[in-house]
């Protein structure tokens, strides 16, 4: 749902990103009893082969629990859509993986359920006590024109119980210059009269770049409690957020929505999504 009156519910306090996780390098044992010029050459060859084989070794694949990646050539993997006719297209290029991606276009006057939007929805049944891993890619083409402010939501986990702002939303923030990608996570008790939650957290995820793929991997432990909820987000391989936070409104679950959702605008804008999957690492 959009803001009430002139109030913008998508302006939130922003905290610095969490520290990135550092992965330790593999240790390679040096072969014993090798000496002289031959030793130096042999060790150099050994090190080269070790690095080459390590790079070529296959990475253990995660268990995919649900594909929402448009590879069927349709929107049939998703539960439903909220869009005006002709605003969601399956396209062969650009794609991040496979053969198809989906382009979402929002035009002036595309008012659907309280805002201008073109979105798909998947009833993911996520609730308190569950842990979810998701990954997807988003591409902001030249034709992407975000609104001023931060009502520019491109992926969200919406609550099941009311029409206030979603507890988890990825948005483009134009309150700052240059515009940046931002994650908002709200939770705890929700005052449904004014849509104010008990807890609010926001993190910047990097500056907006057009004609560029952003690859997201996220983990949510769902809870209305700050002590039990958890958020981990990496963007293009770099961990941007990793901390405890309330991720649900009390007494509600969430479901997934993706596309583009904004306030009123006089501009036509497009965004591309690809490869959405729920998985177990």
C-alpha positions as CSV (number, residue, x, y, z in Angstrom):
1,X,0.0,0.0,0.0
2,X,1.2,3.5,-0.6
3,X,1.7,6.3,2.0
4,X,-1.2,7.9,3.8
5,X,-1.6,11.5,2.9
6,X,1.7,13.2,2.2
7,X,3.7,10.9,4.5
8,X,6.2,8.7,2.8
9,X,6.6,5.4,4.6
10,X,9.7,4.5,2.6
11,X,11.9,7.1,4.2
12,X,13.8,5.3,6.9
13,X,17.0,5.6,9.0
14,X,20.0,4.2,7.2
15,X,22.7,2.3,9.0
16,X,26.2,1.4,7.6
17,X,26.6,-2.0,5.9
18,X,27.7,-5.0,7.9
19,X,31.2,-6.2,7.7
20,X,32.1,-8.6,5.0
21,X,32.9,-12.2,5.8
22,X,36.5,-13.1,5.1
23,X,37.2,-16.5,3.8
24,X,40.6,-18.1,4.7
25,X,42.8,-19.3,1.8
26,X,43.5,-23.0,1.4
27,X,46.9,-24.2,2.7
28,X,49.1,-26.2,0.4
29,X,51.8,-28.5,1.9
30,X,55.2,-28.2,0.2
31,X,56.7,-31.5,-1.0
32,X,59.7,-32.5,1.2
33,X,63.3,-33.2,0.1
34,X,63.4,-31.1,-3.0
35,X,66.5,-28.9,-3.2
36,X,68.4,-26.6,-5.6
37,X,67.3,-25.0,-8.9
38,X,65.1,-28.0,-9.6
39,X,63.4,-27.3,-6.3
40,X,62.5,-23.7,-7.2
41,X,61.1,-24.8,-10.6
42,X,59.2,-27.8,-9.1
43,X,57.7,-25.7,-6.4
44,X,56.6,-23.0,-8.9
45,X,55.0,-25.6,-11.1
46,X,53.4,-27.2,-8.1
47,X,51.9,-23.9,-6.9
48,X,50.7,-23.1,-10.4
49,X,49.0,-26.5,-10.7
50,X,47.4,-26.2,-7.3
51,X,45.9,-22.8,-8.0
52,X,44.7,-23.9,-11.5
53,X,43.1,-27.1,-10.2
54,X,41.5,-25.3,-7.3
55,X,40.0,-22.7,-9.7
56,X,38.7,-25.4,-12.0
57,X,37.3,-27.6,-9.2
58,X,33.4,-27.7,-9.4
59,X,31.6,-25.9,-6.7
60,X,29.0,-28.0,-4.8
61,X,25.6,-26.9,-6.0
62,X,23.0,-25.7,-3.6
63,X,19.7,-27.6,-3.4
64,X,17.1,-25.6,-5.4
65,X,13.8,-25.6,-3.6
66,X,11.8,-23.4,-5.9
67,X,12.5,-21.9,-9.4
68,X,10.8,-18.6,-10.3
69,X,13.3,-17.9,-13.1
70,X,11.1,-17.4,-16.1
71,X,12.8,-20.3,-17.9
72,X,9.3,-21.7,-18.8
73,X,8.9,-18.8,-21.1
74,X,5.9,-17.6,-19.1
75,X,4.8,-16.3,-15.7
76,X,3.4,-19.7,-14.8
77,X,5.9,-20.4,-12.0
78,X,4.5,-17.4,-10.1
79,X,1.1,-17.4,-8.2
80,X,-0.3,-14.2,-9.7
81,X,0.5,-10.8,-11.1
82,X,-0.5,-7.2,-10.4
83,X,0.0,-5.2,-13.5
84,X,-1.8,-3.5,-16.4
85,X,-2.1,-5.5,-19.6
86,X,1.2,-5.8,-21.6
87,X,3.4,-4.4,-18.8
88,X,5.3,-7.7,-18.1
89,X,7.3,-9.3,-20.9
90,X,9.4,-12.5,-21.1
91,X,12.6,-11.5,-23.0
92,X,15.6,-13.4,-24.4
93,X,18.0,-10.5,-23.9
94,X,19.5,-9.3,-21.7
95,X,19.6,-12.4,-19.4
96,X,21.8,-13.2,-16.4
97,X,21.3,-17.0,-16.7
98,X,19.4,-19.5,-18.9
99,X,17.4,-18.3,-21.9
100,X,14.8,-15.9,-20.5
101,X,14.4,-12.9,-18.1
102,X,11.4,-10.7,-17.4
103,X,11.0,-7.0,-18.1
104,X,8.6,-5.0,-16.0
105,X,7.3,-1.6,-17.3
106,X,5.3,1.0,-15.4
107,X,3.7,3.9,-17.1
108,X,2.0,7.0,-15.8
109,X,-1.5,6.1,-14.5
110,X,-0.7,2.4,-14.0
111,X,-2.4,2.4,-10.6
112,X,-2.9,-1.1,-9.3
113,X,-3.8,-1.8,-5.6
114,X,-2.6,1.5,-4.1
115,X,0.3,2.5,-6.3
116,X,1.8,2.4,-9.8
117,X,3.2,-1.1,-10.3
118,X,3.9,-4.1,-12.4
119,X,4.7,-7.1,-10.1
120,X,4.5,-10.8,-9.9
121,X,3.7,-12.6,-6.6
122,X,4.6,-16.0,-5.2
123,X,2.8,-17.3,-2.1
124,X,6.0,-18.5,-0.4
125,X,4.5,-19.3,3.1
126,X,7.4,-17.8,5.1
127,X,6.6,-17.3,8.8
128,X,8.2,-17.0,12.2
129,X,10.7,-19.7,13.0
130,X,11.6,-20.4,9.4
131,X,14.9,-19.6,7.6
132,X,14.9,-18.7,3.9
133,X,17.7,-18.4,1.3
134,X,16.9,-16.7,-2.0
135,X,19.0,-15.5,-5.0
136,X,18.2,-13.5,-8.1
137,X,19.6,-10.9,-10.5
138,X,18.3,-7.4,-11.3
139,X,19.2,-5.2,-14.2
140,X,18.5,-1.4,-14.4
141,X,18.5,-0.4,-18.1
142,X,18.9,3.1,-19.4
143,X,15.1,3.3,-19.4
144,X,15.0,3.0,-15.6
145,X,13.7,6.3,-14.0
146,X,13.3,6.1,-10.3
147,X,11.0,8.6,-8.5
148,X,12.5,11.2,-6.2
149,X,12.6,9.8,-2.6
150,X,12.6,6.0,-2.0
151,X,9.3,4.7,-3.2
152,X,11.0,2.6,-5.9
153,X,10.5,-1.0,-4.7
154,X,11.9,-3.7,-7.0
155,X,11.7,-6.8,-4.7
156,X,9.7,-7.2,-1.5
157,X,8.5,-9.7,1.1
158,X,5.0,-8.4,1.9
159,X,3.1,-9.2,5.1
160,X,0.1,-11.4,5.1
161,X,-2.2,-9.5,7.5
162,X,-2.7,-5.9,6.3
163,X,-1.9,-3.2,3.7
164,X,0.9,-1.3,5.4
165,X,4.4,-1.1,4.0
166,X,6.2,-4.5,3.6
167,X,8.6,-5.5,6.4
168,X,11.4,-6.4,3.8
169,X,11.9,-4.3,0.7
170,X,14.7,-3.6,-1.7
171,X,14.4,-0.1,-3.2
172,X,16.2,2.6,-5.0
173,X,16.9,5.6,-2.8
174,X,17.0,9.0,-4.5
175,X,17.1,10.9,-1.2
176,X,20.8,10.6,-1.7
177,X,23.1,11.6,-4.6
178,X,24.0,9.6,-6.5
179,X,21.0,7.2,-6.0
180,X,21.7,4.0,-4.1
181,X,20.2,0.6,-3.6
182,X,18.7,0.2,-0.2
183,X,17.3,-2.5,2.0
184,X,14.6,-1.7,4.5
185,X,13.7,-4.2,7.2
186,X,10.9,-3.4,9.6
187,X,9.4,-5.7,12.3
188,X,8.0,-6.2,15.8
189,X,4.6,-4.8,16.8
190,X,2.8,-2.9,14.0
191,X,0.4,-0.1,14.7
192,X,-2.0,-0.6,11.9
193,X,-3.7,2.7,12.4
194,X,-0.6,4.6,11.3
195,X,1.5,1.7,9.9
196,X,4.4,2.4,12.3
197,X,6.4,-0.6,13.3
198,X,8.3,-1.2,16.5
199,X,11.7,-1.7,14.8
200,X,13.2,-0.1,11.7
201,X,16.5,-0.7,10.0
202,X,17.9,0.3,6.7
203,X,21.2,-0.4,4.9
204,X,22.7,0.9,1.6
205,X,23.8,-1.9,-0.8
206,X,25.7,0.2,-3.3
207,X,25.1,2.9,-5.8
208,X,22.6,2.6,-8.7
209,X,24.3,1.5,-11.9
210,X,22.5,1.3,-15.2
211,X,23.1,-1.4,-17.8
212,X,24.6,-3.5,-15.1
213,X,23.5,-6.8,-13.4
214,X,23.2,-6.8,-9.6
215,X,23.3,-10.4,-8.2
216,X,21.6,-10.8,-4.8
217,X,21.9,-13.7,-2.4
218,X,19.9,-13.3,0.8
219,X,19.2,-15.1,4.0
220,X,16.3,-14.3,6.3
221,X,15.6,-15.9,9.6
222,X,12.0,-14.8,10.1
223,X,11.0,-13.4,13.5
224,X,9.3,-10.4,15.0
225,X,12.0,-10.4,17.6
226,X,15.3,-8.4,17.2
227,X,17.1,-11.2,19.1
228,X,15.9,-14.1,16.9
229,X,15.5,-12.5,13.4
230,X,18.5,-12.4,11.1
231,X,19.4,-10.7,7.8
232,X,22.3,-11.6,5.5
233,X,22.6,-9.9,2.1
234,X,25.4,-10.2,-0.5
235,X,25.5,-8.2,-3.7
236,X,27.8,-9.3,-6.5
237,X,29.7,-11.5,-4.1
238,X,30.2,-8.9,-1.4
239,X,28.4,-9.2,2.0
240,X,26.6,-5.9,2.6
241,X,24.4,-6.8,5.6
242,X,24.9,-9.5,8.3
243,X,23.1,-8.9,11.6
244,X,20.2,-9.7,13.8
245,X,17.0,-7.7,13.2
246,X,13.2,-8.2,13.5
247,X,12.1,-9.4,10.1
248,X,8.4,-9.9,10.6
249,X,5.4,-8.0,12.0
250,X,4.1,-9.8,15.0
251,X,1.4,-12.4,14.1
252,X,2.0,-12.2,10.4
253,X,3.9,-14.2,7.7
254,X,5.3,-12.9,4.4
255,X,5.1,-13.7,0.7
256,X,7.4,-12.7,-2.2
257,X,6.7,-10.0,-4.8
258,X,9.0,-8.8,-7.6
259,X,8.9,-6.2,-10.4
260,X,8.6,-2.5,-9.8
261,X,6.3,-0.6,-7.4
262,X,6.4,3.2,-7.1
263,X,4.4,6.3,-6.2
264,X,2.7,8.5,-8.8
265,X,5.0,9.5,-11.7
266,X,4.9,11.2,-15.1
267,X,7.7,8.9,-16.5
268,X,7.6,5.5,-18.0
269,X,10.2,3.2,-16.5
270,X,11.5,-0.4,-17.0
271,X,13.4,-2.9,-15.0
272,X,14.6,-6.5,-15.7
273,X,14.7,-9.4,-13.3
274,X,16.1,-12.9,-13.8
275,X,16.9,-16.2,-12.0
276,X,14.8,-15.9,-8.8
277,X,15.3,-19.2,-6.8
278,X,14.7,-20.3,-3.3
279,X,17.5,-22.7,-2.3
280,X,19.2,-24.5,0.6
281,X,23.0,-23.9,0.7
